[in-house]
């Protein structure tokens, strides 16, 4: 906080603008009046704001925080012995601070492009409810995304790659001094992504007068959405055209060296994405290679950790050949791919060009470098959040 600021007001504002509060519980923090003030505000947020979370990390098991903070009896408690930041501790913290997406059995996953403005939501929910009542898993982008652009398009592509249908619900929008194409540019971008993925689609609109001309022939006008007979059969056709699937993440890594770290990463991915995470070691049998190849080719997301060990005598990364092959299969199959690697600079500060230590085919990729196991789990969490799907069914019912 800047000097001269009203501390109480500033603290209150910052906490109310947050989604979570992490309390570091020590004997000293229990006695601080400002900590008590912050937790009181956070407890009020937890009651009044859906999804707001409080997590308490306890450094000393003898501490009983409920004496000073009785409201924390329903909060998550994470052991933090001696203040050591271990992979297990970070794993527990990340699971506690990020909302869990419920996994679903094999179902039809349909991506929904729609408006979330206050005046637009009623139509969206009326239309979506028809499919939700038939067991369709309705998928959307998180509403708090501020930018689309190139990175937004990649994110939507990753999300839509785990769907087998696309529903567009175009709201009535008029923007002064903008063409219809400019006004509906995000819908058009998602339409193009769906086309490239070959997803069957239906386009509904509140008013045909406001949408771009090239969409008018395909779009079905539904007005307020009150008359189900206008569009119900079209939604049923979309339901029938889409296939039930179980989207999943394939995580390629050296499974012998980083066993516990990989299991922590798997739990984080499944917790945030709400889809299963497969590792190569999950497969056994005579057709092991074929099964792994097929699994990579059909994955919603592939994460390949090219190197997690460092050869200190030779001052080079130890590349995992199997992981490189799996990453290559993902590239050839055009699956959404994240490439990670241990940062050789964290092992040898004199490292000059770390990218040249990776196989040539990956040097043009965006490499996500990490310095240790804790940093790796944090990066995995960020990757998951960058692909997090909104489950619209939860908003409807």
C-alpha positions in Angstrom: 0.0 0.0 0.0 1.2 3.5 -0.8 2.3 5.8 1.9 -0.5 7.9 3.4 -3.3 5.6 2.3 -6.2 4.8 4.6 -5.1 1.4 5.8 -8.4 0.0 7.0 -10.3 1.2 3.9 -7.5 -0.1 1.6 -7.3 -3.5 3.3 -11.1 -3.9 3.0 -11.1 -3.0 -0.7 -8.3 -5.3 -1.6 -9.8 -8.3 0.2 -13.2 -7.6 -1.4 -11.6 -7.5 -4.8 -9.9 -10.9 -4.2 -11.3 -14.4 -4.6 -9.3 -16.1 -1.8 -7.5 -15.2 1.4 -4.4 -17.2 2.6 -3.8 -16.9 6.3 -0.3 -17.7 7.5 -0.9 -18.8 11.1 1.9 -18.3 13.5 1.9 -17.4 17.1 2.8 -13.9 16.1 0.0 -13.5 13.5 -2.6 -14.6 16.1 -1.8 -11.5 18.1 -1.8 -8.9 15.3 -5.0 -6.7 15.2 -4.7 -6.1 11.4 -4.7 -9.9 10.8 -7.9 -10.1 12.9 -9.4 -7.3 10.9 -8.5 -9.0 7.6 -9.9 -12.3 8.6 -13.2 -10.8 9.8 -13.6 -9.1 6.4 -12.7 -12.4 4.7 -15.2 -14.4 6.7 -18.0 -11.9 5.7 -16.9 -12.3 2.1 -17.1 -16.1 2.4 -20.7 -15.9 3.6 -21.9 -13.3 1.0 -19.8 -14.1 -2.1 -20.1 -17.5 -3.8 -16.8 -19.2 -4.3 -14.8 -17.0 -2.0 -12.3 -19.1 0.0 -10.2 -18.9 3.1 -7.2 -21.2 3.5 -5.1 -21.3 6.7 -1.5 -22.6 6.7 -0.5 -23.6 10.2 3.2 -23.5 11.1 2.8 -25.0 14.6 0.4 -27.9 15.3 0.0 -26.7 18.9 -1.7 -23.5 17.7 -5.5 -23.4 18.0 -6.7 -20.5 15.8 -10.4 -21.0 16.6 -9.9 -19.2 19.9 -9.2 -15.9 18.1 -10.9 -16.8 14.8 -14.0 -19.0 15.6 -15.3 -18.6 12.1 -12.4 -20.5 10.7 -13.7 -23.9 11.9 -15.1 -24.4 8.3 -12.0 -23.3 6.5 -9.3 -25.5 4.9 -6.4 -26.3 7.1 -3.0 -26.9 5.5 0.0 -28.1 7.6 3.0 -25.9 7.1 5.6 -27.4 9.5 8.7 -25.2 10.1 7.6 -23.0 7.2 9.1 -25.4 4.6 7.7 -25.0 1.1 7.6 -28.6 -0.1 5.8 -30.0 -3.2 3.2 -31.6 -0.9 2.5 -28.2 0.8 2.2 -26.4 -2.5 0.0 -29.1 -3.9 -2.4 -28.8 -0.9 -2.4 -25.0 -1.1 -3.2 -25.0 -4.8 -6.0 -27.4 -4.4 -7.4 -25.3 -1.5 -7.2 -22.0 -3.4 -8.6 -23.1 -6.7 -12.3 -24.0 -7.3 -12.9 -27.7 -8.1 -14.7 -28.6 -11.3 -16.8 -31.7 -10.9 -16.0 -34.6 -13.2 -18.7 -36.1 -15.3 -19.3 -39.6 -16.7 -19.2 -40.1 -20.4 -21.5 -37.4 -21.9 -22.1 -35.0 -24.8 -19.9 -32.0 -24.3 -21.2 -29.0 -26.2 -19.4 -25.6 -26.3 -21.7 -22.6 -25.9 -20.9 -19.2 -27.3 -23.3 -16.7 -25.7 -23.7 -13.4 -24.0 -23.4 -13.0 -20.2 -24.7 -9.5 -19.9 -27.5 -9.0 -17.3 -30.1 -8.6 -20.0 -28.7 -11.5 -22.1 -28.6 -14.2 -19.5 -32.3 -15.0 -19.4 -32.3 -16.1 -23.1 -29.0 -18.0 -22.6 -30.4 -20.0 -19.7 -33.7 -20.8 -21.4 -31.9 -22.3 -24.4 -29.2 -24.1 -22.4 -31.7 -25.7 -20.1 -33.2 -27.7 -22.9 -29.9 -29.5 -23.4 -28.9 -29.6 -19.8 -32.1 -31.5 -19.0 -31.0 -34.1 -21.5 -27.7 -34.6 -19.7 -25.5 -32.5 -22.0 -22.4 -31.1 -20.4 -22.5 -27.4 -21.5 -19.1 -25.8 -21.7 -18.1 -22.2 -21.8 -15.2 -19.9 -21.3 -14.7 -18.2 -17.9 -16.5 -14.9 -17.8 -13.6 -13.1 -16.1 -11.3 -13.4 -19.1 -10.4 -9.8 -20.1 -8.7 -10.3 -23.5 -9.3 -12.6 -26.4 -6.6 -12.0 -29.1 -4.2 -14.7 -30.2 -3.8 -16.2 -26.7 -7.6 -16.2 -26.2 -8.1 -18.1 -29.5 -5.6 -20.7 -28.4 -7.4 -21.1 -25.0 -10.8 -21.5 -26.7 -9.3 -24.0 -29.1 -8.0 -26.1 -26.2 -11.4 -26.0 -24.5 -13.4 -26.7 -27.6 -11.0 -29.6 -28.5 -12.7 -31.5 -25.7 -16.2 -30.9 -27.1 -18.2 -32.6 -29.9 -20.7 -29.9 -30.6 -21.0 -26.1 -30.8 -24.1 -24.0 -29.9 -24.0 -20.2 -30.6 -26.7 -18.0 -29.0 -26.2 -14.5 -30.5 -27.7 -11.8 -28.3 -29.2 -8.6 -29.7 -26.3 -6.1 -29.8 -25.9 -2.8 -31.5 -22.6 -0.8 -31.1 -22.4 2.8 -32.2 -19.9 3.3 -35.0 -19.1 -0.4 -35.3 -20.1 -2.9 -37.9 -22.0 -6.1 -37.1 -18.8 -8.0 -37.7 -17.0 -5.9 -35.2 -19.8 -6.1 -32.6 -19.9 -9.9 -32.9 -16.2 -10.5 -33.5 -15.7 -12.9 -30.5 -18.6 -15.0 -31.6 -17.2 -15.1 -35.1 -13.8 -16.1 -33.8 -15.3 -19.0 -31.8 -17.4 -20.0 -34.9 -14.2 -20.3 -36.9 -12.5 -22.4 -34.3 -15.5 -24.7 -34.2 -15.4 -25.0 -38.0 -11.7 -26.0 -37.9 -12.4 -28.6 -35.3 -15.2 -30.0 -37.4 -17.9 -29.6 -34.7 -21.6 -29.8 -35.6 -23.3 -26.5 -34.7 -26.5 -24.7 -34.4 -26.8 -20.9 -34.4 -29.7 -19.2 -32.6 -30.1 -15.4 -32.4 -32.4 -13.0 -30.5 -32.8 -10.8 -33.6 -31.6 -11.5 -37.2 -31.6 -7.7 -37.8 -28.4 -7.1 -35.7 -26.2 -10.0 -36.7 -23.7 -10.1 -39.6 -25.2 -10.8 -43.0 -23.2 -14.0 -43.6 -24.9 -15.5 -40.5 -28.5 -14.6 -41.3 -29.2 -17.6 -43.5 -28.0 -20.1 -41.0 -29.2 -18.4 -37.8 -32.6 -19.2 -36.3 -34.4 -16.2 -34.7 -35.8 -17.1 -31.3 -36.6 -13.7 -29.8 -36.9 -13.9 -26.0 -36.6 -17.7 -26.0 -40.0 -18.2 -24.4 -41.5 -20.2 -27.2 -39.6 -23.6 -27.1 -41.4 -24.9 -30.1 -39.3 -22.5 -32.3 -35.9 -24.0 -31.4 -36.3 -27.1 -29.3 -36.1 -29.5 -32.3 -32.9 -27.8 -33.5 -31.3 -28.4 -30.1 -32.4 -32.0 -30.2 -30.8 -32.4 -33.6 -27.5 -30.9 -32.2 -27.8 -33.3 -29.3 -28.1 -36.3 -31.7 -25.3 -35.1 -34.0 -22.8 -34.7 -31.1 -21.1 -37.8 -29.7 -20.7 -38.7 -26.0 -17.1 -38.5 -25.0 -14.8 -38.3 -22.0 -12.2 -35.5 -22.6 -8.9 -36.0 -20.8 -5.4 -34.6 -20.4 -2.3 -36.7 -21.3 0.7 -35.9 -19.1 4.0 -37.1 -20.5 7.0 -37.2 -18.1 9.7 -39.4 -16.6 7.5 -41.4 -14.3 10.4 -43.1 -12.4 12.3 -40.0 -11.3 9.4 -37.7 -10.2 6.7 -40.1 -9.0 5.2 -38.0 -6.2 5.5 -34.8 -8.1 3.7 -36.3 -11.1 0.8 -37.5 -8.9 0.5 -34.0 -7.4 0.4 -32.6 -10.9 -2.3 -35.1 -11.9 -4.5 -34.1 -9.0 -4.1 -30.4 -9.7 -5.1 -30.9 -13.4 -8.1 -33.0 -12.6 -9.2 -30.7 -9.8 -9.1 -27.5 -12.0 -10.2 -28.9 -15.3 -12.8 -31.5 -14.2 -11.4 -34.1 -16.7 -9.3 -37.2 -16.2 -5.5 -37.0 -16.4 -3.7 -40.0 -18.0 0.0 -40.8 -17.5 1.9 -43.3 -19.7 2.5 -45.5 -16.6 -1.3 -46.1 -16.4 -1.1 -48.6 -19.3 0.0 -52.2 -19.1 -0.1 -55.1 -21.5 1.3 -56.2 -24.8 -0.2 -53.3 -26.8 1.3 -50.6 -24.5 2.9 -48.5 -27.3 -0.2 -48.5 -29.5 -2.4 -47.6 -26.5 -0.2 -44.7 -25.6 -0.1 -43.4 -29.2 -3.8 -43.6 -29.5 -4.3 -41.9 -26.2 -2.0 -39.0 -27.1 -3.8 -38.6 -30.5 -7.2 -38.2 -28.9 -6.2 -36.1 -25.9 -7.9 -32.8 -25.2 -4.6 -31.4 -23.8 -1.1 -32.9 -23.9 1.6 -31.7 -21.4 5.1 -33.0 -22.2 7.9 -32.5 -19.6 10.9 -33.0 -21.9 13.5 -33.0 -19.1 13.3 -33.1 -15.4 16.9 -34.2 -14.6 20.2 -32.4 -15.0 23.5 -34.1 -15.9 25.9 -32.2 -13.7 29.2 -33.7 -15.0 28.3 -32.8 -18.6 26.4 -29.7 -17.7 23.4 -30.6 -19.8 19.7 -31.5 -19.4 18.9 -35.2 -19.5 16.3 -35.4 -22.2 13.6 -38.1 -21.8 13.2 -39.7 -25.2 9.8 -41.2 -24.6 8.4 -37.8 -23.6 9.8 -36.3 -26.8 8.2 -39.0 -28.9 4.8 -38.4 -27.2 5.2 -34.6 -27.7 5.9 -35.3 -31.3 2.8 -37.4 -31.7 0.8 -34.6 -30.2 2.3 -32.0 -32.6 1.6 -34.3 -35.6 -2.0 -34.9 -34.4 -2.5 -31.1 -33.9 -3.5 -31.6 -30.3 -3.2 -28.7 -27.9 0.3 -29.1 -26.5 2.2 -27.5 -23.6 6.0 -28.2 -23.4 7.8 -27.9 -20.1 11.4 -28.5 -19.0 13.7 -28.1 -16.1 15.6 -24.8 -16.4 19.3 -25.7 -16.7 20.1 -22.2 -15.5 18.7 -23.2 -12.1 21.3 -26.0 -11.9 24.2 -24.0 -13.5 24.1 -20.2 -13.4 26.6 -20.0 -16.2 24.2 -21.6 -18.7 24.0 -19.2 -21.7 21.6 -20.7 -24.2 19.3 -23.2 -22.5 17.0 -23.7 -25.5 19.9 -25.4 -27.5 19.9 -28.2 -24.9 16.4 -29.3 -26.1 15.8 -31.4 -29.3 15.8 -29.3 -32.4 12.1 -29.9 -33.2 11.1 -28.2 -30.0 13.3 -25.1 -30.1 10.6 -23.0 -31.8 8.0 -24.0 -29.2 7.1 -21.9 -26.3 8.9 -23.7 -23.5 7.6 -23.4 -20.0 10.8 -23.5 -17.8 10.7 -24.4 -14.1 13.5 -24.3 -11.5 12.3 -27.1 -9.2 9.4 -29.4 -8.3 7.6 -26.6 -6.4 7.9 -24.2 -9.3 6.7 -27.0 -11.7 3.5 -27.6 -9.7 2.8 -23.8 -9.7 3.3 -23.7 -13.5 1.0 -26.7 -14.0 -1.7 -24.9 -12.0 -1.3 -21.8 -14.2 -1.6 -24.0 -17.3 -4.8 -25.6 -16.0 -6.3 -22.2 -15.1 -5.4 -21.0 -18.6 -7.6 -23.8 -20.0 -10.3 -23.8 -17.3 -13.7 -24.6 -18.6 -16.9 -23.1 -17.3 -19.6 -25.7 -16.6 -22.8 -23.8 -17.5 -25.0 -26.5 -16.1 -24.0 -25.3 -12.6 -25.4 -21.8 -13.4 -28.7 -23.2 -14.6 -29.7 -25.4 -11.8 
